[in-house]
Amino acid sequence: MQARHLVAILLIMALFGSAYPVGKLGVDHFPPFEFAALRSTILALALLPLWRFARPQPGQGWTLAGFCASMGVGVYATMYTALGMADTVSPIVIGTQLSIPFAVMLGRLFLGERVRPLTWGAIVAAIAGVVVIALEPALARDLPALGVIAVSAFFYALATLFARSLRSVSPFVMNGWMAASAVLPLALLSIAFETGQWGALRTAGPVIWGVLLHSALAVSLLAHVGMFSLYRHYPVAHVIPYYVLMPVFGIAFTLLLFAEVPSARTLLGGVIVILATWVVNRSTAGTGRRVRVGAQPAAELPEVPPETDSPYPESRTR
C-alpha cells in the first residue's frame, strides 16, 4: 500500500474509532434518540445534492427499506442508547465488534453460506472475549449498556445482509434514504421515551454542535468516501484487516477524552475480541465466497466497486 494511502486509512480508522467517545459527549448533552435524529437530519441534508430522492430499481424497495430500518433506526437508536447508559466507553467500543461474528452467523442461517471450522472457533472466541469483559466487577453497572450494544451489533450485521442485495444501488442513494427515513422514527422514539429535548437544543454550545457535525459528516460521510476511494485502488481483502485498528483508536480517544483507563480484564477481553474478529475477517476473505461482514464503525455501509470481485466486500455505508 502506498504511503499516502496508508496515512489515509489510518486517519479513516481514527475517525471510525472516534465515533464512540465523541458520541458519548453528544448523548451526555442530548437524549440519545434526539441525538440520533439530529445526526440523521444533518446527514440527509448533506447528501441531498448527491441523492435527490432517487428511487431504487424495481424489486429493491423492500430490501432498501429493510436496510434503512435496521441501519438508520436499529443501529443508531441502540448505539446511542448504550453510550447514554454506559459510565465507561471502552467496553462499548469493543462490544461493537460482535457485528462481525453476527454477520457470519446470519449469512449461514439465511443464505446457507459455508463457514469454516476456524471461523466458528473465532466466533466463539469473540463472544468469550465479551463475556470476559462482562465479568469485570467494576463494570457491573454497565452490563445493561453492554447488552444494548450487542443488540446494536446485531442490527448492523442484519443491515449488511440487506446491503448485499443492493450492490447496484449508489451508496449516496442508500445513505440518503437511510438517513432521511430514520429521522421520523427516531424523533417519535424521542417524543415517546425522552424528556428535555428543547432544553438540550437551547443550551447546546459550539462544542456540542461540533460533536453532531463530527458524527454526521466526518464519520458517516467523509470517512466512508475515503474508504470508497481506497477500494478503487486495492482489493477489499487488503483493506479489511485495518479495521482491527478501529477499536484501538476508539479506546485511545476514550482515554484522551475521559481519562478512562481500561482494567486488565477489559484489555484482555478486548484483545481476545479484536484478534478473534481479525481471524474471522481473514478466514472469510480466503474462502472465495461473497461475504459482507465489516466491523461496525458507527456509520453507514460503503459501496464496494464490482471490479474488486472480492469474496469479502465491506458493508455499504458507519
C-alpha positions as CSV (number, residue, x, y, z in Angstrom):
1,M,0.0,0.0,0.0
2,Q,1.3,3.4,-1.0
3,A,2.4,5.7,1.9
4,R,-0.3,8.3,1.2
5,H,-3.0,5.5,1.2
6,L,-1.6,4.1,4.4
7,V,-1.8,7.5,6.1
8,A,-5.4,7.9,4.7
9,I,-6.6,4.5,6.1
10,L,-5.0,5.3,9.5
11,L,-6.9,8.6,9.6
12,I,-10.1,6.9,8.5
13,M,-9.8,4.3,11.2
14,A,-9.1,7.1,13.7
15,L,-12.4,8.8,12.6
16,F,-14.3,5.5,12.9
17,G,-12.8,4.9,16.4
18,S,-13.6,8.4,17.5
19,A,-17.3,7.9,16.8
20,Y,-18.0,6.3,20.1
21,P,-16.2,8.6,22.6
22,V,-17.3,11.6,20.7
23,G,-20.8,10.2,20.5
24,K,-20.7,9.8,24.3
25,L,-20.1,13.5,24.6
26,G,-23.2,14.1,22.4
27,V,-25.5,11.8,24.5
28,D,-24.2,13.3,27.7
29,H,-25.9,16.5,26.5
30,F,-28.8,15.4,24.2
31,P,-31.1,12.5,24.9
32,P,-29.9,9.5,22.8
33,F,-32.8,9.3,20.4
34,E,-32.8,13.0,19.9
35,F,-29.1,13.0,19.1
36,A,-29.6,10.2,16.6
37,A,-32.5,12.1,14.9
38,L,-30.4,15.3,14.7
39,R,-27.5,13.4,13.3
40,S,-29.7,11.7,10.6
41,T,-31.2,15.0,9.7
42,I,-27.7,16.6,9.1
43,L,-26.6,13.6,7.1
44,A,-29.7,13.6,4.9
45,L,-29.4,17.3,4.1
46,A,-25.7,16.9,3.3
47,L,-26.4,14.0,0.9
48,L,-29.4,15.7,-0.7
49,P,-27.4,17.2,-3.7
50,L,-26.0,13.8,-4.4
51,W,-29.1,11.8,-3.7
52,R,-32.1,13.9,-4.8
53,F,-34.6,11.3,-3.6
54,A,-33.6,8.9,-6.4
55,R,-35.8,5.8,-6.5
56,P,-34.3,2.3,-6.2
57,Q,-34.6,-0.1,-9.0
58,P,-37.9,-2.2,-9.3
59,G,-37.9,-5.0,-6.8
60,Q,-35.4,-3.4,-4.5
61,G,-37.8,-1.3,-2.5
62,W,-38.4,-3.7,0.4
63,T,-34.7,-4.7,0.6
64,L,-33.8,-1.0,0.8
65,A,-36.5,-0.5,3.4
66,G,-35.0,-3.3,5.5
67,F,-31.6,-1.8,5.2
68,C,-32.9,1.6,6.3
69,A,-34.8,0.3,9.2
70,S,-32.0,-1.9,10.6
71,M,-29.2,0.6,9.9
72,G,-30.8,4.0,10.3
73,V,-33.1,3.2,13.2
74,G,-31.9,-0.1,14.7
75,V,-28.2,0.6,14.8
76,Y,-28.2,4.2,15.9
77,A,-31.1,4.0,18.3
78,T,-29.4,1.2,20.2
79,M,-25.8,2.5,19.8
80,Y,-26.5,6.0,21.3
81,T,-28.8,4.4,24.0
82,A,-25.9,2.2,25.0
83,L,-23.5,5.2,25.1
84,G,-26.0,7.1,27.2
85,M,-26.4,4.2,29.6
86,A,-22.7,3.5,30.0
87,D,-20.3,5.0,32.5
88,T,-17.3,3.6,30.6
89,V,-16.9,3.7,26.9
90,S,-14.2,1.2,26.2
91,P,-16.4,-1.9,26.6
92,I,-18.9,-0.4,24.3
93,V,-16.2,0.1,21.6
94,I,-15.2,-3.5,22.0
95,G,-18.7,-4.8,22.0
96,T,-19.4,-3.3,18.6
97,Q,-17.0,-5.9,17.1
98,L,-19.7,-8.5,17.6
99,S,-21.2,-7.3,14.4
100,I,-18.6,-9.4,12.5
101,P,-19.5,-12.9,14.0
102,F,-23.2,-11.9,13.9
103,A,-22.9,-11.2,10.2
104,V,-21.3,-14.6,9.5
105,M,-23.9,-16.4,11.5
106,L,-26.7,-14.6,9.7
107,G,-25.1,-15.4,6.4
108,R,-25.1,-19.1,7.4
109,L,-28.6,-19.0,8.7
110,F,-30.4,-17.2,5.9
111,L,-28.1,-17.6,2.9
112,G,-26.7,-21.1,3.6
113,E,-23.1,-19.8,3.3
114,R,-20.4,-22.3,4.3
115,V,-18.5,-21.3,7.4
116,R,-15.1,-22.9,8.0
117,P,-14.3,-24.5,11.4
118,L,-11.6,-21.9,12.0
119,T,-14.2,-19.2,11.6
120,W,-16.6,-20.9,14.0
121,G,-13.8,-21.1,16.5
122,A,-13.0,-17.4,16.2
123,I,-16.7,-16.5,16.6
124,V,-16.8,-18.5,19.9
125,A,-13.6,-16.7,21.0
126,A,-15.1,-13.3,20.2
127,I,-18.2,-14.0,22.2
128,A,-16.0,-15.3,25.0
129,G,-14.0,-12.1,25.0
130,V,-17.1,-10.1,25.5
131,V,-18.1,-12.4,28.4
132,V,-14.6,-11.8,29.9
133,I,-15.3,-8.0,29.8
134,A,-18.8,-8.5,31.2
135,L,-17.4,-10.4,34.2
136,E,-15.4,-7.3,35.3
137,P,-16.8,-6.4,38.7
138,A,-16.2,-2.7,38.2
139,L,-18.4,-2.8,35.1
140,A,-21.4,-4.3,36.8
141,R,-23.4,-1.1,36.3
142,D,-22.6,-1.1,32.6
143,L,-23.8,-4.6,31.9
144,P,-27.2,-3.4,30.5
145,A,-25.3,-1.0,28.2
146,L,-23.1,-3.9,27.0
147,G,-26.2,-5.9,26.2
148,V,-27.7,-3.0,24.3
149,I,-24.5,-2.5,22.2
150,A,-24.7,-6.2,21.4
151,V,-28.2,-5.6,20.0
152,S,-26.7,-2.7,18.0
153,A,-24.1,-5.0,16.6
154,F,-26.8,-7.5,15.6
155,F,-28.7,-4.7,13.8
156,Y,-25.5,-3.8,12.0
157,A,-25.0,-7.4,10.9
158,L,-28.6,-7.5,9.7
159,A,-28.0,-4.3,7.7
160,T,-25.1,-5.9,5.9
161,L,-27.3,-8.8,5.0
162,F,-29.7,-6.4,3.2
163,A,-26.9,-4.4,1.8
164,R,-25.5,-7.4,-0.1
165,S,-28.6,-7.4,-2.3
166,L,-28.2,-3.6,-3.0
167,R,-24.7,-3.6,-4.7
168,S,-26.2,-1.9,-7.8
169,V,-27.6,1.0,-5.7
170,S,-25.5,4.1,-5.4
171,P,-24.1,4.5,-1.9
172,F,-25.4,8.1,-1.9
173,V,-28.9,6.8,-2.6
174,M,-28.7,4.1,0.0
175,N,-27.4,6.5,2.7
176,G,-29.7,9.3,1.6
177,W,-32.8,7.1,2.1
178,M,-31.3,5.6,5.2
179,A,-30.7,9.0,6.9
180,A,-34.0,10.6,5.7
181,S,-36.2,7.6,6.6
182,A,-34.7,7.4,10.1
183,V,-35.5,11.0,11.2
184,L,-39.2,10.5,11.9
185,P,-38.9,7.1,13.7
186,L,-36.1,8.4,15.9
187,A,-37.9,11.6,16.6
188,L,-41.1,9.7,17.6
189,L,-39.0,7.5,19.9
190,S,-37.6,10.6,21.5
191,I,-41.0,12.1,22.0
192,A,-42.3,8.9,23.4
193,F,-39.5,8.0,25.8
194,E,-37.4,11.1,26.4
195,T,-37.7,14.5,28.1
196,G,-35.7,17.7,28.0
197,Q,-35.2,17.8,24.2
198,W,-35.9,21.5,23.8
199,G,-33.7,22.4,26.7
200,A,-30.9,20.4,25.2
201,L,-31.3,22.3,21.9
202,R,-31.4,25.7,23.6
203,T,-28.3,25.0,25.7
204,A,-26.2,23.3,23.0
205,G,-23.0,25.3,22.5
206,P,-20.5,25.2,19.7
207,V,-18.7,22.1,21.1
208,I,-21.9,20.1,21.1
209,W,-22.9,21.1,17.6
210,G,-19.4,20.2,16.6
211,V,-19.9,16.8,18.0
212,L,-23.1,16.4,16.0
213,L,-21.3,17.5,12.8
214,H,-18.5,15.2,13.5
215,S,-20.9,12.2,13.9
216,A,-22.9,13.1,10.8
217,L,-20.2,14.4,8.4
218,A,-16.7,13.4,9.5
219,V,-17.6,9.8,10.3
220,S,-20.6,9.0,8.2
221,L,-19.7,10.9,5.1
222,L,-16.0,11.9,4.9
223,A,-14.5,8.6,6.3
224,H,-16.7,6.5,4.1
225,V,-15.9,8.5,1.0
226,G,-12.2,7.9,1.8
227,M,-12.8,4.1,2.2
228,F,-14.7,4.0,-1.1
229,S,-11.7,5.7,-2.7
230,L,-9.3,3.1,-1.2
231,Y,-11.5,0.3,-2.5
232,R,-10.9,1.6,-6.0
233,H,-7.1,1.1,-5.6
234,Y,-6.9,-2.1,-3.5
235,P,-8.7,-5.5,-3.2
236,V,-11.1,-5.4,-0.3
237,A,-9.3,-8.2,1.5
238,H,-6.2,-6.0,1.6
239,V,-8.1,-3.2,3.3
240,I,-10.3,-5.1,5.7
241,P,-7.6,-6.1,8.2
242,Y,-7.0,-2.4,9.0
243,Y,-10.5,-2.4,10.6
244,V,-8.8,-4.1,13.6
245,L,-7.4,-0.6,14.4
246,M,-10.9,0.9,14.8
247,P,-11.4,-0.2,18.5
248,V,-7.7,0.6,19.2
249,F,-8.3,4.2,18.2
250,G,-11.6,4.1,20.0
251,I,-10.1,3.1,23.3
252,A,-7.2,5.6,22.8
253,F,-9.7,8.5,22.2
254,T,-11.7,7.4,25.2
255,L,-8.5,7.6,27.3
256,L,-7.8,11.1,26.0
257,L,-11.4,12.5,26.4
258,F,-12.5,10.8,29.6
259,A,-9.2,9.8,31.2
260,E,-10.7,6.3,31.3
261,V,-8.1,3.6,31.8
262,P,-9.5,0.1,30.9
263,S,-8.9,-2.6,33.5
264,A,-6.7,-5.5,32.8
265,R,-9.7,-7.7,32.4
266,T,-11.3,-5.3,29.9
267,L,-8.0,-5.1,28.0
268,L,-7.7,-8.9,28.0
269,G,-11.2,-9.3,26.7
270,G,-10.6,-6.6,24.1
271,V,-7.5,-8.3,22.8
272,I,-9.5,-11.6,22.5
273,V,-12.3,-9.9,20.7
274,I,-10.1,-8.0,18.3
275,L,-7.9,-11.0,17.5
276,A,-10.9,-13.2,17.0
277,T,-12.6,-10.8,14.7
278,W,-9.4,-10.4,12.7
279,V,-9.3,-14.2,12.3
280,V,-13.0,-14.1,11.1
281,N,-12.1,-11.4,8.6
282,R,-9.1,-13.2,7.3
283,S,-10.6,-16.7,7.2
284,T,-13.7,-15.4,5.5
285,A,-11.7,-13.4,2.9
286,G,-9.9,-16.6,1.8
287,T,-12.9,-18.8,1.2
288,G,-13.9,-17.4,-2.2
289,R,-17.4,-16.6,-1.0
290,R,-19.1,-13.3,-1.3
291,V,-19.5,-12.3,2.3
292,R,-20.1,-8.8,3.6
293,V,-19.2,-8.6,7.3
294,G,-17.3,-5.4,8.0
295,A,-16.8,-4.4,11.6
296,Q,-19.3,-1.9,12.9
297,P,-17.8,1.6,12.5
298,A,-20.8,3.5,13.7
299,A,-21.5,4.6,10.3
300,E,-23.3,3.5,7.1
301,L,-22.0,0.9,4.7
302,P,-19.8,2.0,1.8
303,E,-20.3,0.5,-1.6
304,V,-17.6,-1.8,-3.0
305,P,-16.8,-1.4,-6.7
306,P,-17.7,-4.6,-8.6
307,E,-14.3,-4.6,-10.2
308,T,-12.8,-5.7,-6.9
309,D,-14.6,-9.1,-7.2
310,S,-13.7,-9.7,-3.6
311,P,-15.2,-12.5,-1.6
312,Y,-15.3,-10.1,1.3
313,P,-16.9,-6.8,0.3
314,E,-17.2,-4.3,3.1
315,S,-20.7,-3.3,4.3
316,R,-22.2,-0.4,2.5
317,T,-22.3,2.8,4.2
318,R,-20.8,3.8,9.6
